[in-house]
Amino acid sequence: MSTRTSNPAAQPQAALHTAPLRHPDPRDPDLMARRAWWLLGLNLLVPGSAQLLAGSRRWGRFAVGATFTLWAVALVALALLLLWRPAALTLATNPVVLWIAQLGLLFYAVLWLLTTVNAFTLVRLVKTRPSARTPIAAFVALSIVLATGSAGYAAYLTGVGRDALGGVFAGGGIEQPIDGRYTILLLGGDAGDDRIGLRPDSMTLLSIDASSGAVSMIGIPRNLYNAPFVEGSPLWQAWPDGFDCGDECLLAYLYPWAEEHPELYPDAEREGSTAAIEAMKDAVGGVTGLTVQYSVLIDMAGFEDVIDALGGVVVTVDEPVKLGINGGPVVGEIAAGEQRMSGFTALWYARSRYDLTDFDRMQHQRDIQEAMLRQLDPATVITRFEAIADASSELARTDIPQSMLGVLGDLAVQSREHEILRLELVPPTVDNVAPDFASIHELVLEAVAPRPTPTPEP
């Protein structure tokens, strides 16, 4: 019968060697260096994992649980975006959701900072080999910058986006399309230091198919005469035969006239609009035969900042455009061909009057608008988000409810599958001095007719 011998003093030491992360041999600098890289690398990937393996397990379980919760929320958001994009975009533009997201990101930034600092103390840097100490310390600093800094910056951008959305868009609920379409009136304002008041220099009606996202752009001349109004408009009483006082009643002049008569639209301010904008919606509705649901008033001066925030826009110029005003000096020229325009150049292209008619300028303005619609893609928004948000908050006034951004954003994505159809209500198609509005209504109905969804390429 053999006798089993053991060394009780050696047993605890053997047990320690089976858990080198929690109970390392501090006399082995190489082991301590390898342990440091493991702990710090795992912490960078999963905050709290270093504490589970080598520190406070309670603290580690909390941090890892919070990390997995964040990952689960991100996966649910991604699944929702892929499977039900309108709902995902609606949530992503909801102010309450953005508040929660900002707080969550700030929490995660602090969590990452605390776990990284704590993991660094668990490393016991002085026990590692001297040649590894500087790289390890640099990795910790880089981890804090990348992880904590990224989460903190994401929280900041979330706040910027929330403030920009709240500052531009109105309140209200989700609305249904009318006759299968959403309609948005874009007004380009020409207010400036050298002008009294504001007149819309550019008028475009966007008609968006609610099922396919196909967009029709209807250009309406600022110098259109005798504009009628939609049935039931408050302007009927003041102008029973339309806006018909001759040269003083060009369509663009309705805006300042309505500003002087706010009593016609007593609820406009409460609903996030103005009497002038409501008057323009009623007039454009009468001109086109479509019900105008929303409007966006674009300050042409702020327009320059938005294009610069986008990194410029690419426009194909059919003929060289001289920059200047009729009777004034030529201050530059935009060459024919494909051009990437800065905000300054794009504004000149949209507004230059040198040897150009109002109808030429309308064409140029639509070129810029279409370029912006086409080039405002997700990658551009993400990489230039802060600049776009800052510029947009100074650019526009709109009565589009913030709750509609999910629906309209989804349609904007779908619209990329279609060519934008453009209809210009200008001579020779339309006589702007003596317009036939029944004929205009027929042209508009043809332009907004549903288009077949493109067949995917095999």
Secondary structure by P-SEA (a helix, b strand, c coil): cbbbbbcccaaaaaaaaaccccccccccaaaaaaaaaaaaaaaaacccccccccccaaaaaaaaaaaaaaaaaaaaaaaaaaccaaaaaaaaacaaaaaaaaaaaaaaaaaaaaaaaaaaaaaccccccccaaaaaaaaaaaaaaaaaaaaaaaaaaaaaaaaaaaacbbbbccccccccbbbbbbbbbbcccccccccccbbbbbbbcccccbbbbbbbbcccccccccccccccccccccccccccccccaaaaaaaaccccccccccccccaaaaaaaaaaaaaccccccbbbbbcccaaaaaaaaacbbbbbbcccccccccccccccccccccccccaaaaaaaacccccccaaaaaaaaaaaaaaaaaaccaaaaaaaaaaaaaaaaacccccccccaaaaaaaaaaaaccccbbbbbcccccccccccaaaaaaaaaaaaacccccccccc
